[in-house]
Amino acid sequence: MRATKTAIGLMSGTSMDGIDAAVLVSDGENEIKIIGHLSSQYDTNFRKRLKEILDDVTEVKSRDELPVAALTIERELTLRHADIVKKLLKKYGMLPADVNLVGFHGQTILHKPESGLTIQLGDGKLLAQNCGIDVIFDLRSNDMKHGGQGAPLVPVYHRALIKKMKGKIDFPVAFVNIGGISNLTFIGKNDELYAFDCGPGNVLIDQWMSLRRDKPYDRNGEAGLHGTIIEPIVEAYRHHPFFNEKKSGSLDWRSFEPLSDNTISVEDGAATLSFITAYGIVNSFRHLPILPKTLVVSGGGAYNHAIMASLESLAKEYDIVTLTAQSLNLSSDFIEAEAWAYLAIRSSYGLPITFPTTTGCSSPQSGGVLAKHGF
């Protein structure tokens, strides 16, 4: 039996709206105790500067080619992560010495699995020095070196959470995270594990709301609920190659063209894009060995009632029950941050964090780079 470790997980997702942090105790396998959470929003100016970096790195072929502006903001981003670690420790009356590891995701600015390239801004060594805690970062690269897509990485944590639900919900279970991109983890009755990206999550809706209303997202799906689904737009997106590929794959937030139709209302656009998110999830079931009996939905999209209404309707056609992670007493907003703490512990023990059936790697792989705080 492995000893438990205390770890902090840090996640900044594709929405670039801030940092989620979680602290938990785990053995990297089935024992998990959540201590608590904290989030911190980026100010408008910093978020704007982060998004501008995305346009500067589209042609970058390696981390060594990052422009000075990216390296400058990387330092600022890292220090913001250090700040939330300190605030999290203070909130729960902990000291750096009480924590074994920090799992640091960083900010993805480029993800091209077809080229074996993924870049997350974040200086693991700088974070370790500022927090006084060892940091494990760059958890995606080793998977890609072994033929994987570098994503999704959360499935092994999803499985650990869902295994605790046996007897409470019907298996097989599909755990769906709706962030910027939607991804799905399938857990079978015998703990079989499959995972892949499904399609756009909130990204198209966020882009639409920013374009038409200068708002970063559709709060609670309010615009989408008051709109009508425009079928020709749905059909155009349905023809996207990703929705028709025989093999599952990984997506970048740029993979789908934003909607820019000024002839339709904000509400109709939001309703249509919410349906496309739900369609992508259900359409992805074609990659599974059998249909799930239960969907468990987490991430920001779980609060978008327009997405959830479309998803529940489509899933019901297959007699699939749709639940939110929150309804199962899981911390929907912080599951990815928790996962990064869990993955850091698994990494420290050399346990696999990716598998052929989750990322497409050639064999189960561990990963991550360790930055010691005392060096």
The 8 nearest C-alpha neighbors of each residue, nearest first, counted from 0:
[[1, 2, 26, 3, 28, 30, 27, 29],
 [2, 0, 26, 3, 27, 348, 28, 4],
 [1, 3, 26, 4, 0, 25, 27, 348],
 [4, 2, 26, 25, 24, 1, 5, 27],
 [5, 3, 24, 25, 99, 26, 6, 2],
 [4, 6, 24, 98, 99, 23, 25, 100],
 [7, 5, 100, 340, 101, 22, 23, 98],
 [6, 8, 22, 101, 340, 21, 102, 100],
 [7, 9, 340, 339, 102, 336, 21, 337],
 [10, 8, 20, 336, 103, 19, 104, 102],
 [9, 11, 336, 19, 104, 18, 12, 20],
 [12, 10, 18, 106, 17, 105, 15, 19],
 [11, 13, 14, 15, 10, 106, 179, 107],
 [12, 14, 15, 179, 107, 11, 252, 178],
 [13, 15, 16, 12, 179, 202, 178, 11],
 [16, 14, 13, 12, 17, 46, 11, 49],
 [15, 17, 14, 41, 40, 46, 18, 11],
 [16, 18, 40, 41, 39, 15, 11, 19],
 [19, 17, 11, 39, 38, 10, 40, 20],
 [18, 20, 38, 10, 9, 336, 37, 333],
 [21, 19, 9, 37, 336, 8, 36, 38],
 [22, 20, 36, 8, 337, 336, 7, 35],
 [21, 23, 7, 34, 35, 6, 8, 33],
 [24, 22, 33, 34, 32, 6, 5, 25],
 [23, 25, 5, 32, 4, 31, 3, 6],
 [26, 24, 31, 3, 30, 27, 4, 32],
 [25, 27, 3, 28, 30, 2, 1, 4],
 [28, 26, 345, 25, 344, 341, 29, 342],
 [27, 29, 26, 30, 159, 25, 345, 31],
 [30, 28, 159, 31, 27, 26, 25, 160],
 [29, 31, 25, 26, 28, 32, 27, 3],
 [32, 30, 25, 24, 29, 33, 23, 26],
 [31, 33, 24, 23, 34, 25, 30, 22],
 [34, 32, 23, 35, 22, 24, 31, 21],
 [35, 33, 23, 22, 32, 24, 36, 21],
 [36, 34, 22, 21, 33, 23, 37, 91],
 [37, 35, 21, 20, 22, 38, 333, 87],
 [36, 38, 20, 19, 87, 21, 39, 35],
 [37, 39, 19, 18, 20, 40, 36, 17],
 [38, 40, 18, 17, 19, 41, 37, 83],
 [41, 39, 17, 16, 42, 18, 38, 19],
 [42, 40, 17, 16, 46, 45, 43, 39],
 [41, 43, 45, 44, 46, 40, 16, 17],
 [44, 42, 46, 45, 47, 41, 48, 16],
 [43, 45, 47, 46, 42, 48, 41, 49],
 [46, 44, 48, 47, 42, 43, 49, 41],
 [47, 45, 49, 43, 48, 44, 41, 42],
 [48, 46, 44, 50, 45, 49, 43, 51],
 [47, 49, 51, 45, 50, 46, 44, 52],
 [50, 48, 46, 52, 51, 47, 45, 53],
 [49, 51, 47, 52, 53, 48, 46, 54],
 [50, 52, 48, 53, 49, 54, 47, 55],
 [53, 51, 55, 49, 50, 54, 69, 48],
 [54, 52, 51, 55, 50, 56, 108, 57],
 [53, 55, 52, 56, 51, 57, 50, 58],
 [54, 56, 52, 53, 57, 51, 66, 58],
 [57, 55, 59, 58, 53, 54, 52, 65],
 [56, 58, 59, 54, 55, 53, 109, 60],
 [59, 57, 56, 60, 55, 54, 64, 61],
 [60, 58, 56, 57, 61, 64, 65, 62],
 [59, 61, 58, 64, 62, 116, 63, 114],
 [62, 60, 63, 64, 59, 116, 65, 118],
 [61, 63, 64, 65, 118, 60, 59, 117],
 [62, 64, 61, 65, 60, 59, 66, 70],
 [63, 65, 62, 61, 59, 66, 60, 56],
 [66, 64, 62, 63, 69, 67, 59, 56],
 [67, 65, 68, 69, 64, 70, 55, 56],
 [66, 68, 70, 69, 71, 65, 72, 64],
 [67, 69, 71, 66, 70, 72, 52, 65],
 [70, 68, 72, 67, 71, 66, 73, 52],
 [69, 71, 73, 67, 68, 72, 74, 66],
 [72, 70, 68, 73, 69, 74, 67, 75],
 [71, 73, 75, 69, 74, 70, 76, 68],
 [74, 72, 70, 76, 71, 120, 121, 75],
 [75, 73, 77, 72, 76, 71, 78, 70],
 [76, 74, 72, 78, 77, 73, 79, 71],
 [75, 77, 73, 79, 74, 78, 72, 80],
 [78, 76, 80, 74, 79, 121, 75, 122],
 [77, 79, 81, 75, 80, 76, 82, 74],
 [78, 80, 82, 76, 77, 81, 75, 83],
 [81, 79, 77, 78, 83, 82, 84, 76],
 [82, 80, 78, 84, 79, 83, 126, 130],
 [83, 81, 79, 85, 80, 84, 78, 86],
 [82, 84, 86, 80, 85, 81, 87, 79],
 [85, 83, 87, 81, 82, 86, 88, 80],
 [84, 86, 88, 82, 83, 87, 89, 81],
 [85, 87, 83, 89, 88, 84, 90, 82],
 [88, 86, 90, 84, 89, 85, 83, 37],
 [89, 87, 93, 85, 86, 91, 90, 92],
 [88, 90, 92, 86, 87, 91, 93, 85],
 [89, 91, 87, 88, 92, 86, 93, 37],
 [92, 90, 88, 89, 93, 87, 35, 34],
 [93, 91, 89, 90, 88, 94, 87, 86],
 [92, 94, 88, 91, 89, 97, 95, 90],
 [93, 95, 96, 97, 88, 92, 98, 89],
 [96, 94, 97, 98, 131, 132, 93, 130],
 [95, 97, 94, 98, 99, 132, 131, 93],
 [96, 98, 94, 95, 93, 99, 5, 88],
 [99, 97, 5, 96, 95, 6, 100, 132],
 [100, 98, 5, 6, 4, 132, 133, 97],
 [101, 99, 6, 133, 134, 98, 132, 7],
 [100, 102, 134, 7, 6, 8, 103, 135],
 [101, 103, 8, 343, 340, 339, 135, 134],
 [104, 102, 136, 9, 105, 101, 135, 8],
 [103, 105, 10, 9, 136, 102, 106, 339],
 [106, 104, 121, 119, 120, 103, 11, 107],
 [107, 105, 119, 120, 11, 108, 104, 12],
 [106, 108, 119, 109, 118, 120, 105, 13],
 [107, 109, 53, 119, 118, 106, 120, 110],
 [110, 108, 118, 117, 107, 111, 119, 56],
 [109, 111, 117, 251, 116, 112, 118, 108],
 [112, 110, 116, 113, 114, 117, 115, 109],
 [113, 111, 115, 148, 114, 116, 110, 149],
 [112, 114, 111, 115, 116, 148, 110, 249],
 [115, 113, 112, 116, 111, 60, 117, 110],
 [116, 114, 112, 143, 113, 111, 117, 144],
 [117, 115, 111, 114, 112, 110, 118, 61],
 [116, 118, 110, 109, 111, 119, 115, 140],
 [119, 117, 109, 107, 108, 110, 120, 62],
 [120, 118, 107, 106, 105, 108, 121, 117],
 [119, 121, 106, 105, 73, 107, 118, 108],
 [120, 122, 105, 77, 73, 123, 119, 106],
 [123, 121, 125, 124, 77, 126, 74, 73],
 [124, 122, 126, 125, 136, 370, 134, 121],
 [123, 125, 127, 370, 126, 122, 128, 371],
 [124, 126, 128, 122, 127, 123, 129, 77],
 [125, 127, 123, 129, 124, 128, 81, 130],
 [128, 126, 372, 124, 132, 130, 133, 134],
 [127, 129, 372, 125, 131, 126, 130, 124],
 [128, 130, 126, 127, 131, 81, 125, 78],
 [129, 131, 127, 132, 128, 81, 126, 95],
 [130, 132, 372, 128, 127, 129, 95, 133],
 [133, 131, 127, 130, 372, 95, 100, 134],
 [132, 134, 371, 372, 100, 127, 370, 101],
 [135, 133, 101, 370, 127, 100, 369, 102],
 [134, 136, 369, 102, 368, 367, 343, 101],
 [135, 137, 103, 368, 367, 138, 123, 102],
 [138, 136, 367, 139, 368, 140, 104, 135],
 [137, 139, 367, 366, 136, 140, 141, 368],
 [140, 138, 149, 137, 142, 141, 143, 366],
 [139, 141, 143, 142, 138, 137, 144, 149],
 [142, 140, 144, 143, 366, 139, 145, 138],
 [141, 143, 147, 145, 140, 144, 149, 139],
 [144, 142, 147, 146, 140, 145, 149, 141],
 [143, 145, 141, 142, 146, 140, 147, 115],
 [146, 144, 143, 142, 360, 147, 361, 141],
 [145, 147, 360, 143, 144, 361, 359, 142],
 [360, 148, 146, 143, 359, 358, 142, 149],
 [147, 149, 112, 358, 150, 143, 249, 359],
 [150, 148, 139, 143, 142, 147, 358, 140],
 [151, 149, 152, 148, 358, 249, 139, 195],
 [150, 152, 153, 195, 358, 149, 154, 357],
 [153, 151, 150, 154, 353, 352, 155, 149],
 [152, 154, 156, 155, 338, 151, 157, 335],
 [155, 153, 157, 156, 184, 152, 158, 194],
 [154, 156, 158, 157, 153, 159, 352, 152],
 [157, 155, 159, 154, 158, 153, 338, 160],
 [158, 156, 154, 160, 159, 155, 161, 153],
 [159, 157, 161, 155, 156, 160, 162, 154],
 [158, 160, 156, 162, 157, 161, 29, 155],
 [161, 159, 157, 158, 162, 163, 156, 164],
 [160, 162, 164, 158, 163, 159, 157, 165],
 [163, 161, 164, 159, 160, 165, 158, 190],
 [162, 164, 161, 160, 165, 159, 29, 166],
 [165, 163, 161, 167, 162, 166, 168, 160],
 [166, 164, 167, 163, 162, 168, 161, 169],
 [165, 167, 168, 164, 169, 163, 170, 162],
 [168, 166, 164, 165, 169, 163, 327, 170],
 [169, 167, 166, 165, 164, 170, 293, 172],
 [168, 170, 292, 293, 171, 172, 167, 166],
 [171, 169, 172, 188, 292, 187, 168, 293],
 [170, 172, 187, 291, 188, 292, 186, 169],
 [173, 171, 293, 170, 291, 186, 185, 294],
 [172, 174, 185, 294, 184, 291, 175, 293],
 [173, 175, 295, 184, 183, 294, 296, 172],
 [176, 174, 183, 296, 182, 295, 173, 297],
 [177, 175, 297, 298, 182, 181, 296, 178],
 [178, 176, 181, 300, 298, 200, 299, 297],
 [177, 179, 180, 298, 200, 299, 181, 201],
 [178, 180, 202, 201, 200, 13, 14, 199],
 [181, 179, 200, 199, 178, 198, 177, 182],
 [182, 180, 177, 200, 197, 198, 176, 199],
 [183, 181, 196, 197, 176, 195, 175, 180],
 [182, 184, 175, 194, 174, 195, 196, 173],
 [183, 185, 194, 174, 173, 154, 193, 175],
 [186, 184, 173, 193, 192, 172, 194, 174],
 [185, 187, 192, 172, 191, 190, 171, 158],
 [188, 186, 171, 191, 190, 189, 170, 185],
 [187, 189, 190, 171, 170, 186, 191, 172],
 [188, 190, 187, 191, 186, 171, 192, 170],
 [191, 189, 187, 186, 188, 192, 158, 162],
 [192, 190, 187, 186, 189, 193, 188, 185],
 [191, 193, 186, 185, 190, 356, 187, 194],
 [194, 192, 356, 185, 357, 184, 191, 186],
 [195, 193, 357, 184, 183, 185, 356, 154],
 [196, 194, 183, 182, 247, 248, 357, 151],
 [195, 197, 182, 249, 181, 198, 183, 248],
 [198, 196, 182, 280, 181, 279, 283, 195],
 [197, 199, 279, 181, 196, 180, 200, 276],
 [200, 198, 180, 276, 181, 202, 201, 203],
 [199, 201, 180, 181, 179, 177, 276, 178],
 [200, 202, 179, 204, 203, 178, 205, 300],
 [201, 203, 179, 205, 204, 200, 199, 206],
 [204, 202, 206, 205, 257, 201, 207, 272],
 [203, 205, 207, 201, 206, 202, 272, 269],
 [206, 204, 216, 202, 208, 207, 203, 215],
 [207, 205, 203, 209, 204, 208, 210, 202],
 [208, 206, 204, 210, 205, 209, 211, 203],
 [207, 209, 205, 211, 212, 210, 214, 206],
 [210, 208, 213, 214, 206, 215, 207, 212],
 [209, 211, 207, 208, 213, 212, 206, 259],
 [212, 210, 208, 209, 213, 207, 265, 214],
 [211, 213, 208, 214, 209, 210, 265, 207],
 [212, 214, 209, 210, 211, 208, 215, 207],
 [213, 215, 209, 212, 208, 216, 217, 205],
 [214, 216, 209, 205, 208, 213, 217, 206],
 [217, 215, 205, 214, 208, 218, 204, 209],
 [218, 216, 220, 219, 222, 221, 208, 205],
 [217, 219, 220, 216, 221, 303, 222, 302],
 [220, 218, 303, 302, 221, 304, 217, 305],
 [221, 219, 303, 305, 304, 217, 223, 218],
 [220, 222, 224, 219, 223, 218, 217, 225],
 [223, 221, 266, 225, 224, 220, 269, 217],
 [222, 224, 270, 269, 220, 226, 266, 305],
 [225, 223, 305, 221, 222, 226, 220, 270],
 [226, 224, 223, 222, 266, 221, 227, 270],
 [225, 227, 267, 266, 270, 223, 224, 222],
 [226, 228, 267, 270, 229, 271, 225, 266],
 [227, 229, 271, 270, 267, 230, 226, 274],
 [230, 228, 232, 271, 231, 227, 233, 267],
 [229, 231, 233, 232, 228, 234, 271, 235],
 [232, 230, 234, 233, 229, 235, 236, 228],
 [233, 231, 235, 234, 230, 229, 236, 271],
 [232, 234, 230, 236, 231, 235, 237, 275],
 [235, 233, 237, 231, 232, 236, 230, 238],
 [236, 234, 232, 233, 237, 238, 231, 239],
 [235, 237, 238, 233, 239, 234, 232, 275],
 [238, 236, 234, 239, 235, 233, 242, 275],
 [237, 239, 236, 235, 240, 234, 242, 243],
 [238, 240, 236, 237, 241, 242, 243, 235],
 [241, 239, 243, 242, 244, 238, 237, 236],
 [242, 240, 243, 244, 239, 198, 248, 247],
 [243, 241, 240, 239, 244, 237, 238, 279],
 [244, 242, 240, 241, 245, 239, 238, 237],
 [245, 243, 241, 246, 242, 240, 247, 248],
 [244, 246, 243, 247, 286, 285, 242, 241],
 [247, 245, 244, 248, 286, 243, 241, 285],
 [246, 248, 195, 286, 245, 244, 196, 249],
 [249, 247, 195, 196, 246, 250, 148, 358],
 [248, 250, 196, 148, 150, 195, 251, 112],
 [251, 249, 254, 252, 196, 248, 198, 180],
 [250, 252, 253, 254, 110, 249, 111, 109],
 [251, 253, 254, 250, 180, 202, 179, 13],
 [254, 252, 251, 255, 256, 250, 257, 202],
 [253, 255, 251, 252, 250, 256, 199, 241],
 [256, 254, 253, 257, 252, 199, 203, 239],
 [255, 257, 258, 254, 253, 203, 259, 236],
 [258, 256, 203, 259, 255, 206, 207, 253],
 [257, 259, 260, 207, 256, 203, 268, 206],
 [260, 258, 261, 257, 207, 210, 211, 256],
 [261, 259, 262, 258, 263, 268, 264, 207],
 [262, 260, 263, 259, 264, 211, 265, 258],
 [261, 263, 260, 264, 259, 265, 268, 267],
 [264, 262, 261, 260, 267, 268, 265, 266],
 [265, 263, 267, 266, 268, 262, 261, 226],
 [264, 266, 268, 267, 269, 211, 263, 222],
 [265, 267, 226, 222, 269, 223, 264, 268],
 [268, 266, 226, 227, 270, 264, 269, 265],
 [269, 267, 271, 265, 266, 270, 272, 264],
 [268, 270, 223, 266, 272, 271, 267, 204],
 [271, 269, 223, 267, 273, 226, 228, 268],
 [272, 270, 228, 268, 274, 273, 269, 229],
 [271, 273, 275, 269, 274, 270, 204, 268],
 [274, 272, 306, 270, 276, 275, 271, 269],
 [273, 275, 277, 271, 272, 276, 309, 278],
 [274, 276, 278, 272, 277, 273, 279, 271],
 [277, 275, 273, 279, 200, 274, 278, 199],
 [276, 278, 310, 274, 280, 275, 279, 309],
 [279, 277, 275, 281, 280, 276, 282, 274],
 [280, 278, 282, 198, 276, 197, 277, 281],
 [279, 281, 197, 277, 283, 278, 282, 276],
 [280, 282, 278, 283, 284, 279, 277, 314],
 [281, 283, 279, 284, 280, 278, 285, 242],
 [282, 284, 285, 280, 281, 197, 286, 279],
 [283, 285, 286, 287, 282, 281, 290, 280],
 [286, 284, 283, 287, 282, 288, 281, 290],
 [285, 287, 284, 283, 247, 288, 246, 245],
 [288, 286, 284, 289, 285, 290, 193, 185],
 [287, 289, 286, 290, 285, 284, 193, 291],
 [290, 288, 287, 291, 284, 171, 285, 286],
 [289, 291, 292, 284, 287, 288, 171, 317],
 [292, 290, 171, 172, 293, 173, 289, 319],
 [291, 293, 319, 171, 170, 169, 172, 320],
 [292, 294, 320, 172, 319, 291, 321, 169],
 [293, 295, 321, 173, 174, 322, 172, 320],
 [296, 294, 174, 322, 323, 324, 175, 321],
 [295, 297, 323, 175, 324, 301, 176, 174],
 [298, 296, 176, 331, 324, 301, 323, 175],
 [299, 297, 177, 176, 178, 300, 332, 331],
 [298, 300, 301, 178, 302, 177, 332, 297],
 [299, 301, 177, 303, 302, 298, 178, 201],
 [300, 302, 297, 299, 303, 298, 296, 307],
 [303, 301, 300, 219, 299, 304, 220, 307],
 [302, 304, 220, 219, 300, 305, 306, 301],
 [305, 303, 307, 220, 306, 219, 308, 302],
 [304, 306, 220, 224, 308, 223, 307, 303],
 [307, 305, 273, 309, 304, 303, 308, 277],
 [306, 308, 304, 310, 305, 309, 311, 303],
 [309, 307, 305, 311, 310, 306, 304, 312],
 [308, 310, 312, 306, 307, 311, 274, 277],
 [311, 309, 277, 307, 313, 312, 308, 314],
 [312, 310, 314, 308, 309, 313, 321, 307],
 [311, 313, 309, 315, 310, 314, 308, 316],
 [312, 314, 310, 315, 316, 311, 309, 281],
 [315, 313, 319, 311, 316, 317, 312, 310],
 [314, 316, 318, 317, 312, 319, 313, 311],
 [315, 317, 314, 313, 318, 312, 319, 311],
 [318, 316, 315, 319, 314, 313, 290, 292],
 [319, 317, 315, 316, 320, 314, 292, 293],
 [318, 320, 292, 314, 315, 317, 293, 321],
 [319, 321, 293, 294, 292, 318, 322, 315],
 [322, 320, 294, 311, 293, 295, 319, 323],
 [323, 321, 295, 294, 296, 324, 320, 326],
 [322, 324, 296, 325, 295, 326, 297, 301],
 [323, 325, 329, 327, 297, 326, 331, 296],
 [324, 326, 328, 329, 323, 327, 331, 330],
 [325, 327, 323, 324, 328, 322, 329, 295],
 [326, 328, 324, 325, 329, 323, 322, 164],
 [329, 327, 325, 326, 330, 324, 331, 323],
 [328, 330, 325, 324, 327, 331, 326, 334],
 [331, 329, 333, 332, 334, 325, 328, 324],
 [330, 332, 297, 324, 333, 298, 325, 334],
 [333, 331, 298, 330, 334, 299, 297, 335],
 [332, 334, 336, 330, 335, 331, 337, 19],
 [335, 333, 337, 336, 331, 338, 330, 332],
 [334, 336, 338, 337, 333, 339, 10, 153],
 [337, 335, 8, 10, 9, 333, 339, 338],
 [338, 336, 334, 340, 21, 335, 339, 8],
 [337, 339, 335, 341, 336, 340, 156, 153],
 [340, 338, 8, 342, 102, 336, 341, 337],
 [339, 341, 8, 102, 7, 6, 343, 337],
 [340, 342, 338, 344, 339, 343, 27, 337],
 [343, 341, 345, 339, 344, 340, 338, 346],
 [344, 342, 102, 346, 340, 341, 345, 135],
 [345, 343, 347, 341, 346, 27, 342, 348],
 [344, 346, 27, 342, 350, 348, 347, 343],
 [345, 347, 349, 343, 348, 344, 350, 365],
 [346, 348, 344, 345, 349, 343, 350, 135],
 [349, 347, 345, 346, 350, 344, 27, 1],
 [350, 348, 346, 347, 365, 345, 351, 366],
 [349, 351, 345, 348, 365, 346, 352, 364],
 [352, 350, 365, 364, 363, 353, 349, 345],
 [351, 353, 365, 364, 155, 350, 342, 152],
 [354, 352, 364, 363, 351, 357, 358, 152],
 [353, 355, 363, 357, 356, 360, 358, 362],
 [354, 356, 359, 360, 357, 362, 358, 361],
 [357, 355, 193, 354, 359, 358, 194, 192],
 [358, 356, 194, 193, 354, 355, 359, 195],
 [359, 357, 147, 148, 360, 150, 355, 354],
 [358, 360, 355, 147, 356, 357, 148, 361],
 [147, 361, 359, 355, 146, 145, 362, 358],
 [360, 362, 145, 355, 146, 359, 147, 363],
 [361, 363, 360, 355, 354, 364, 145, 359],
 [364, 362, 354, 351, 353, 355, 360, 365],
 [365, 363, 351, 353, 352, 362, 142, 354],
 [364, 366, 351, 352, 350, 349, 346, 353],
 [367, 365, 138, 141, 346, 364, 139, 142],
 [366, 368, 138, 137, 136, 135, 346, 369],
 [367, 369, 136, 135, 137, 370, 138, 366],
 [370, 368, 135, 134, 371, 367, 136, 133],
 [369, 371, 134, 124, 133, 123, 135, 127],
 [372, 370, 133, 373, 374, 369, 127, 134],
 [371, 373, 127, 128, 133, 131, 132, 374],
 [372, 374, 371, 128, 131, 127, 133, 132],
 [373, 372, 371, 128, 370, 124, 127, 133]]
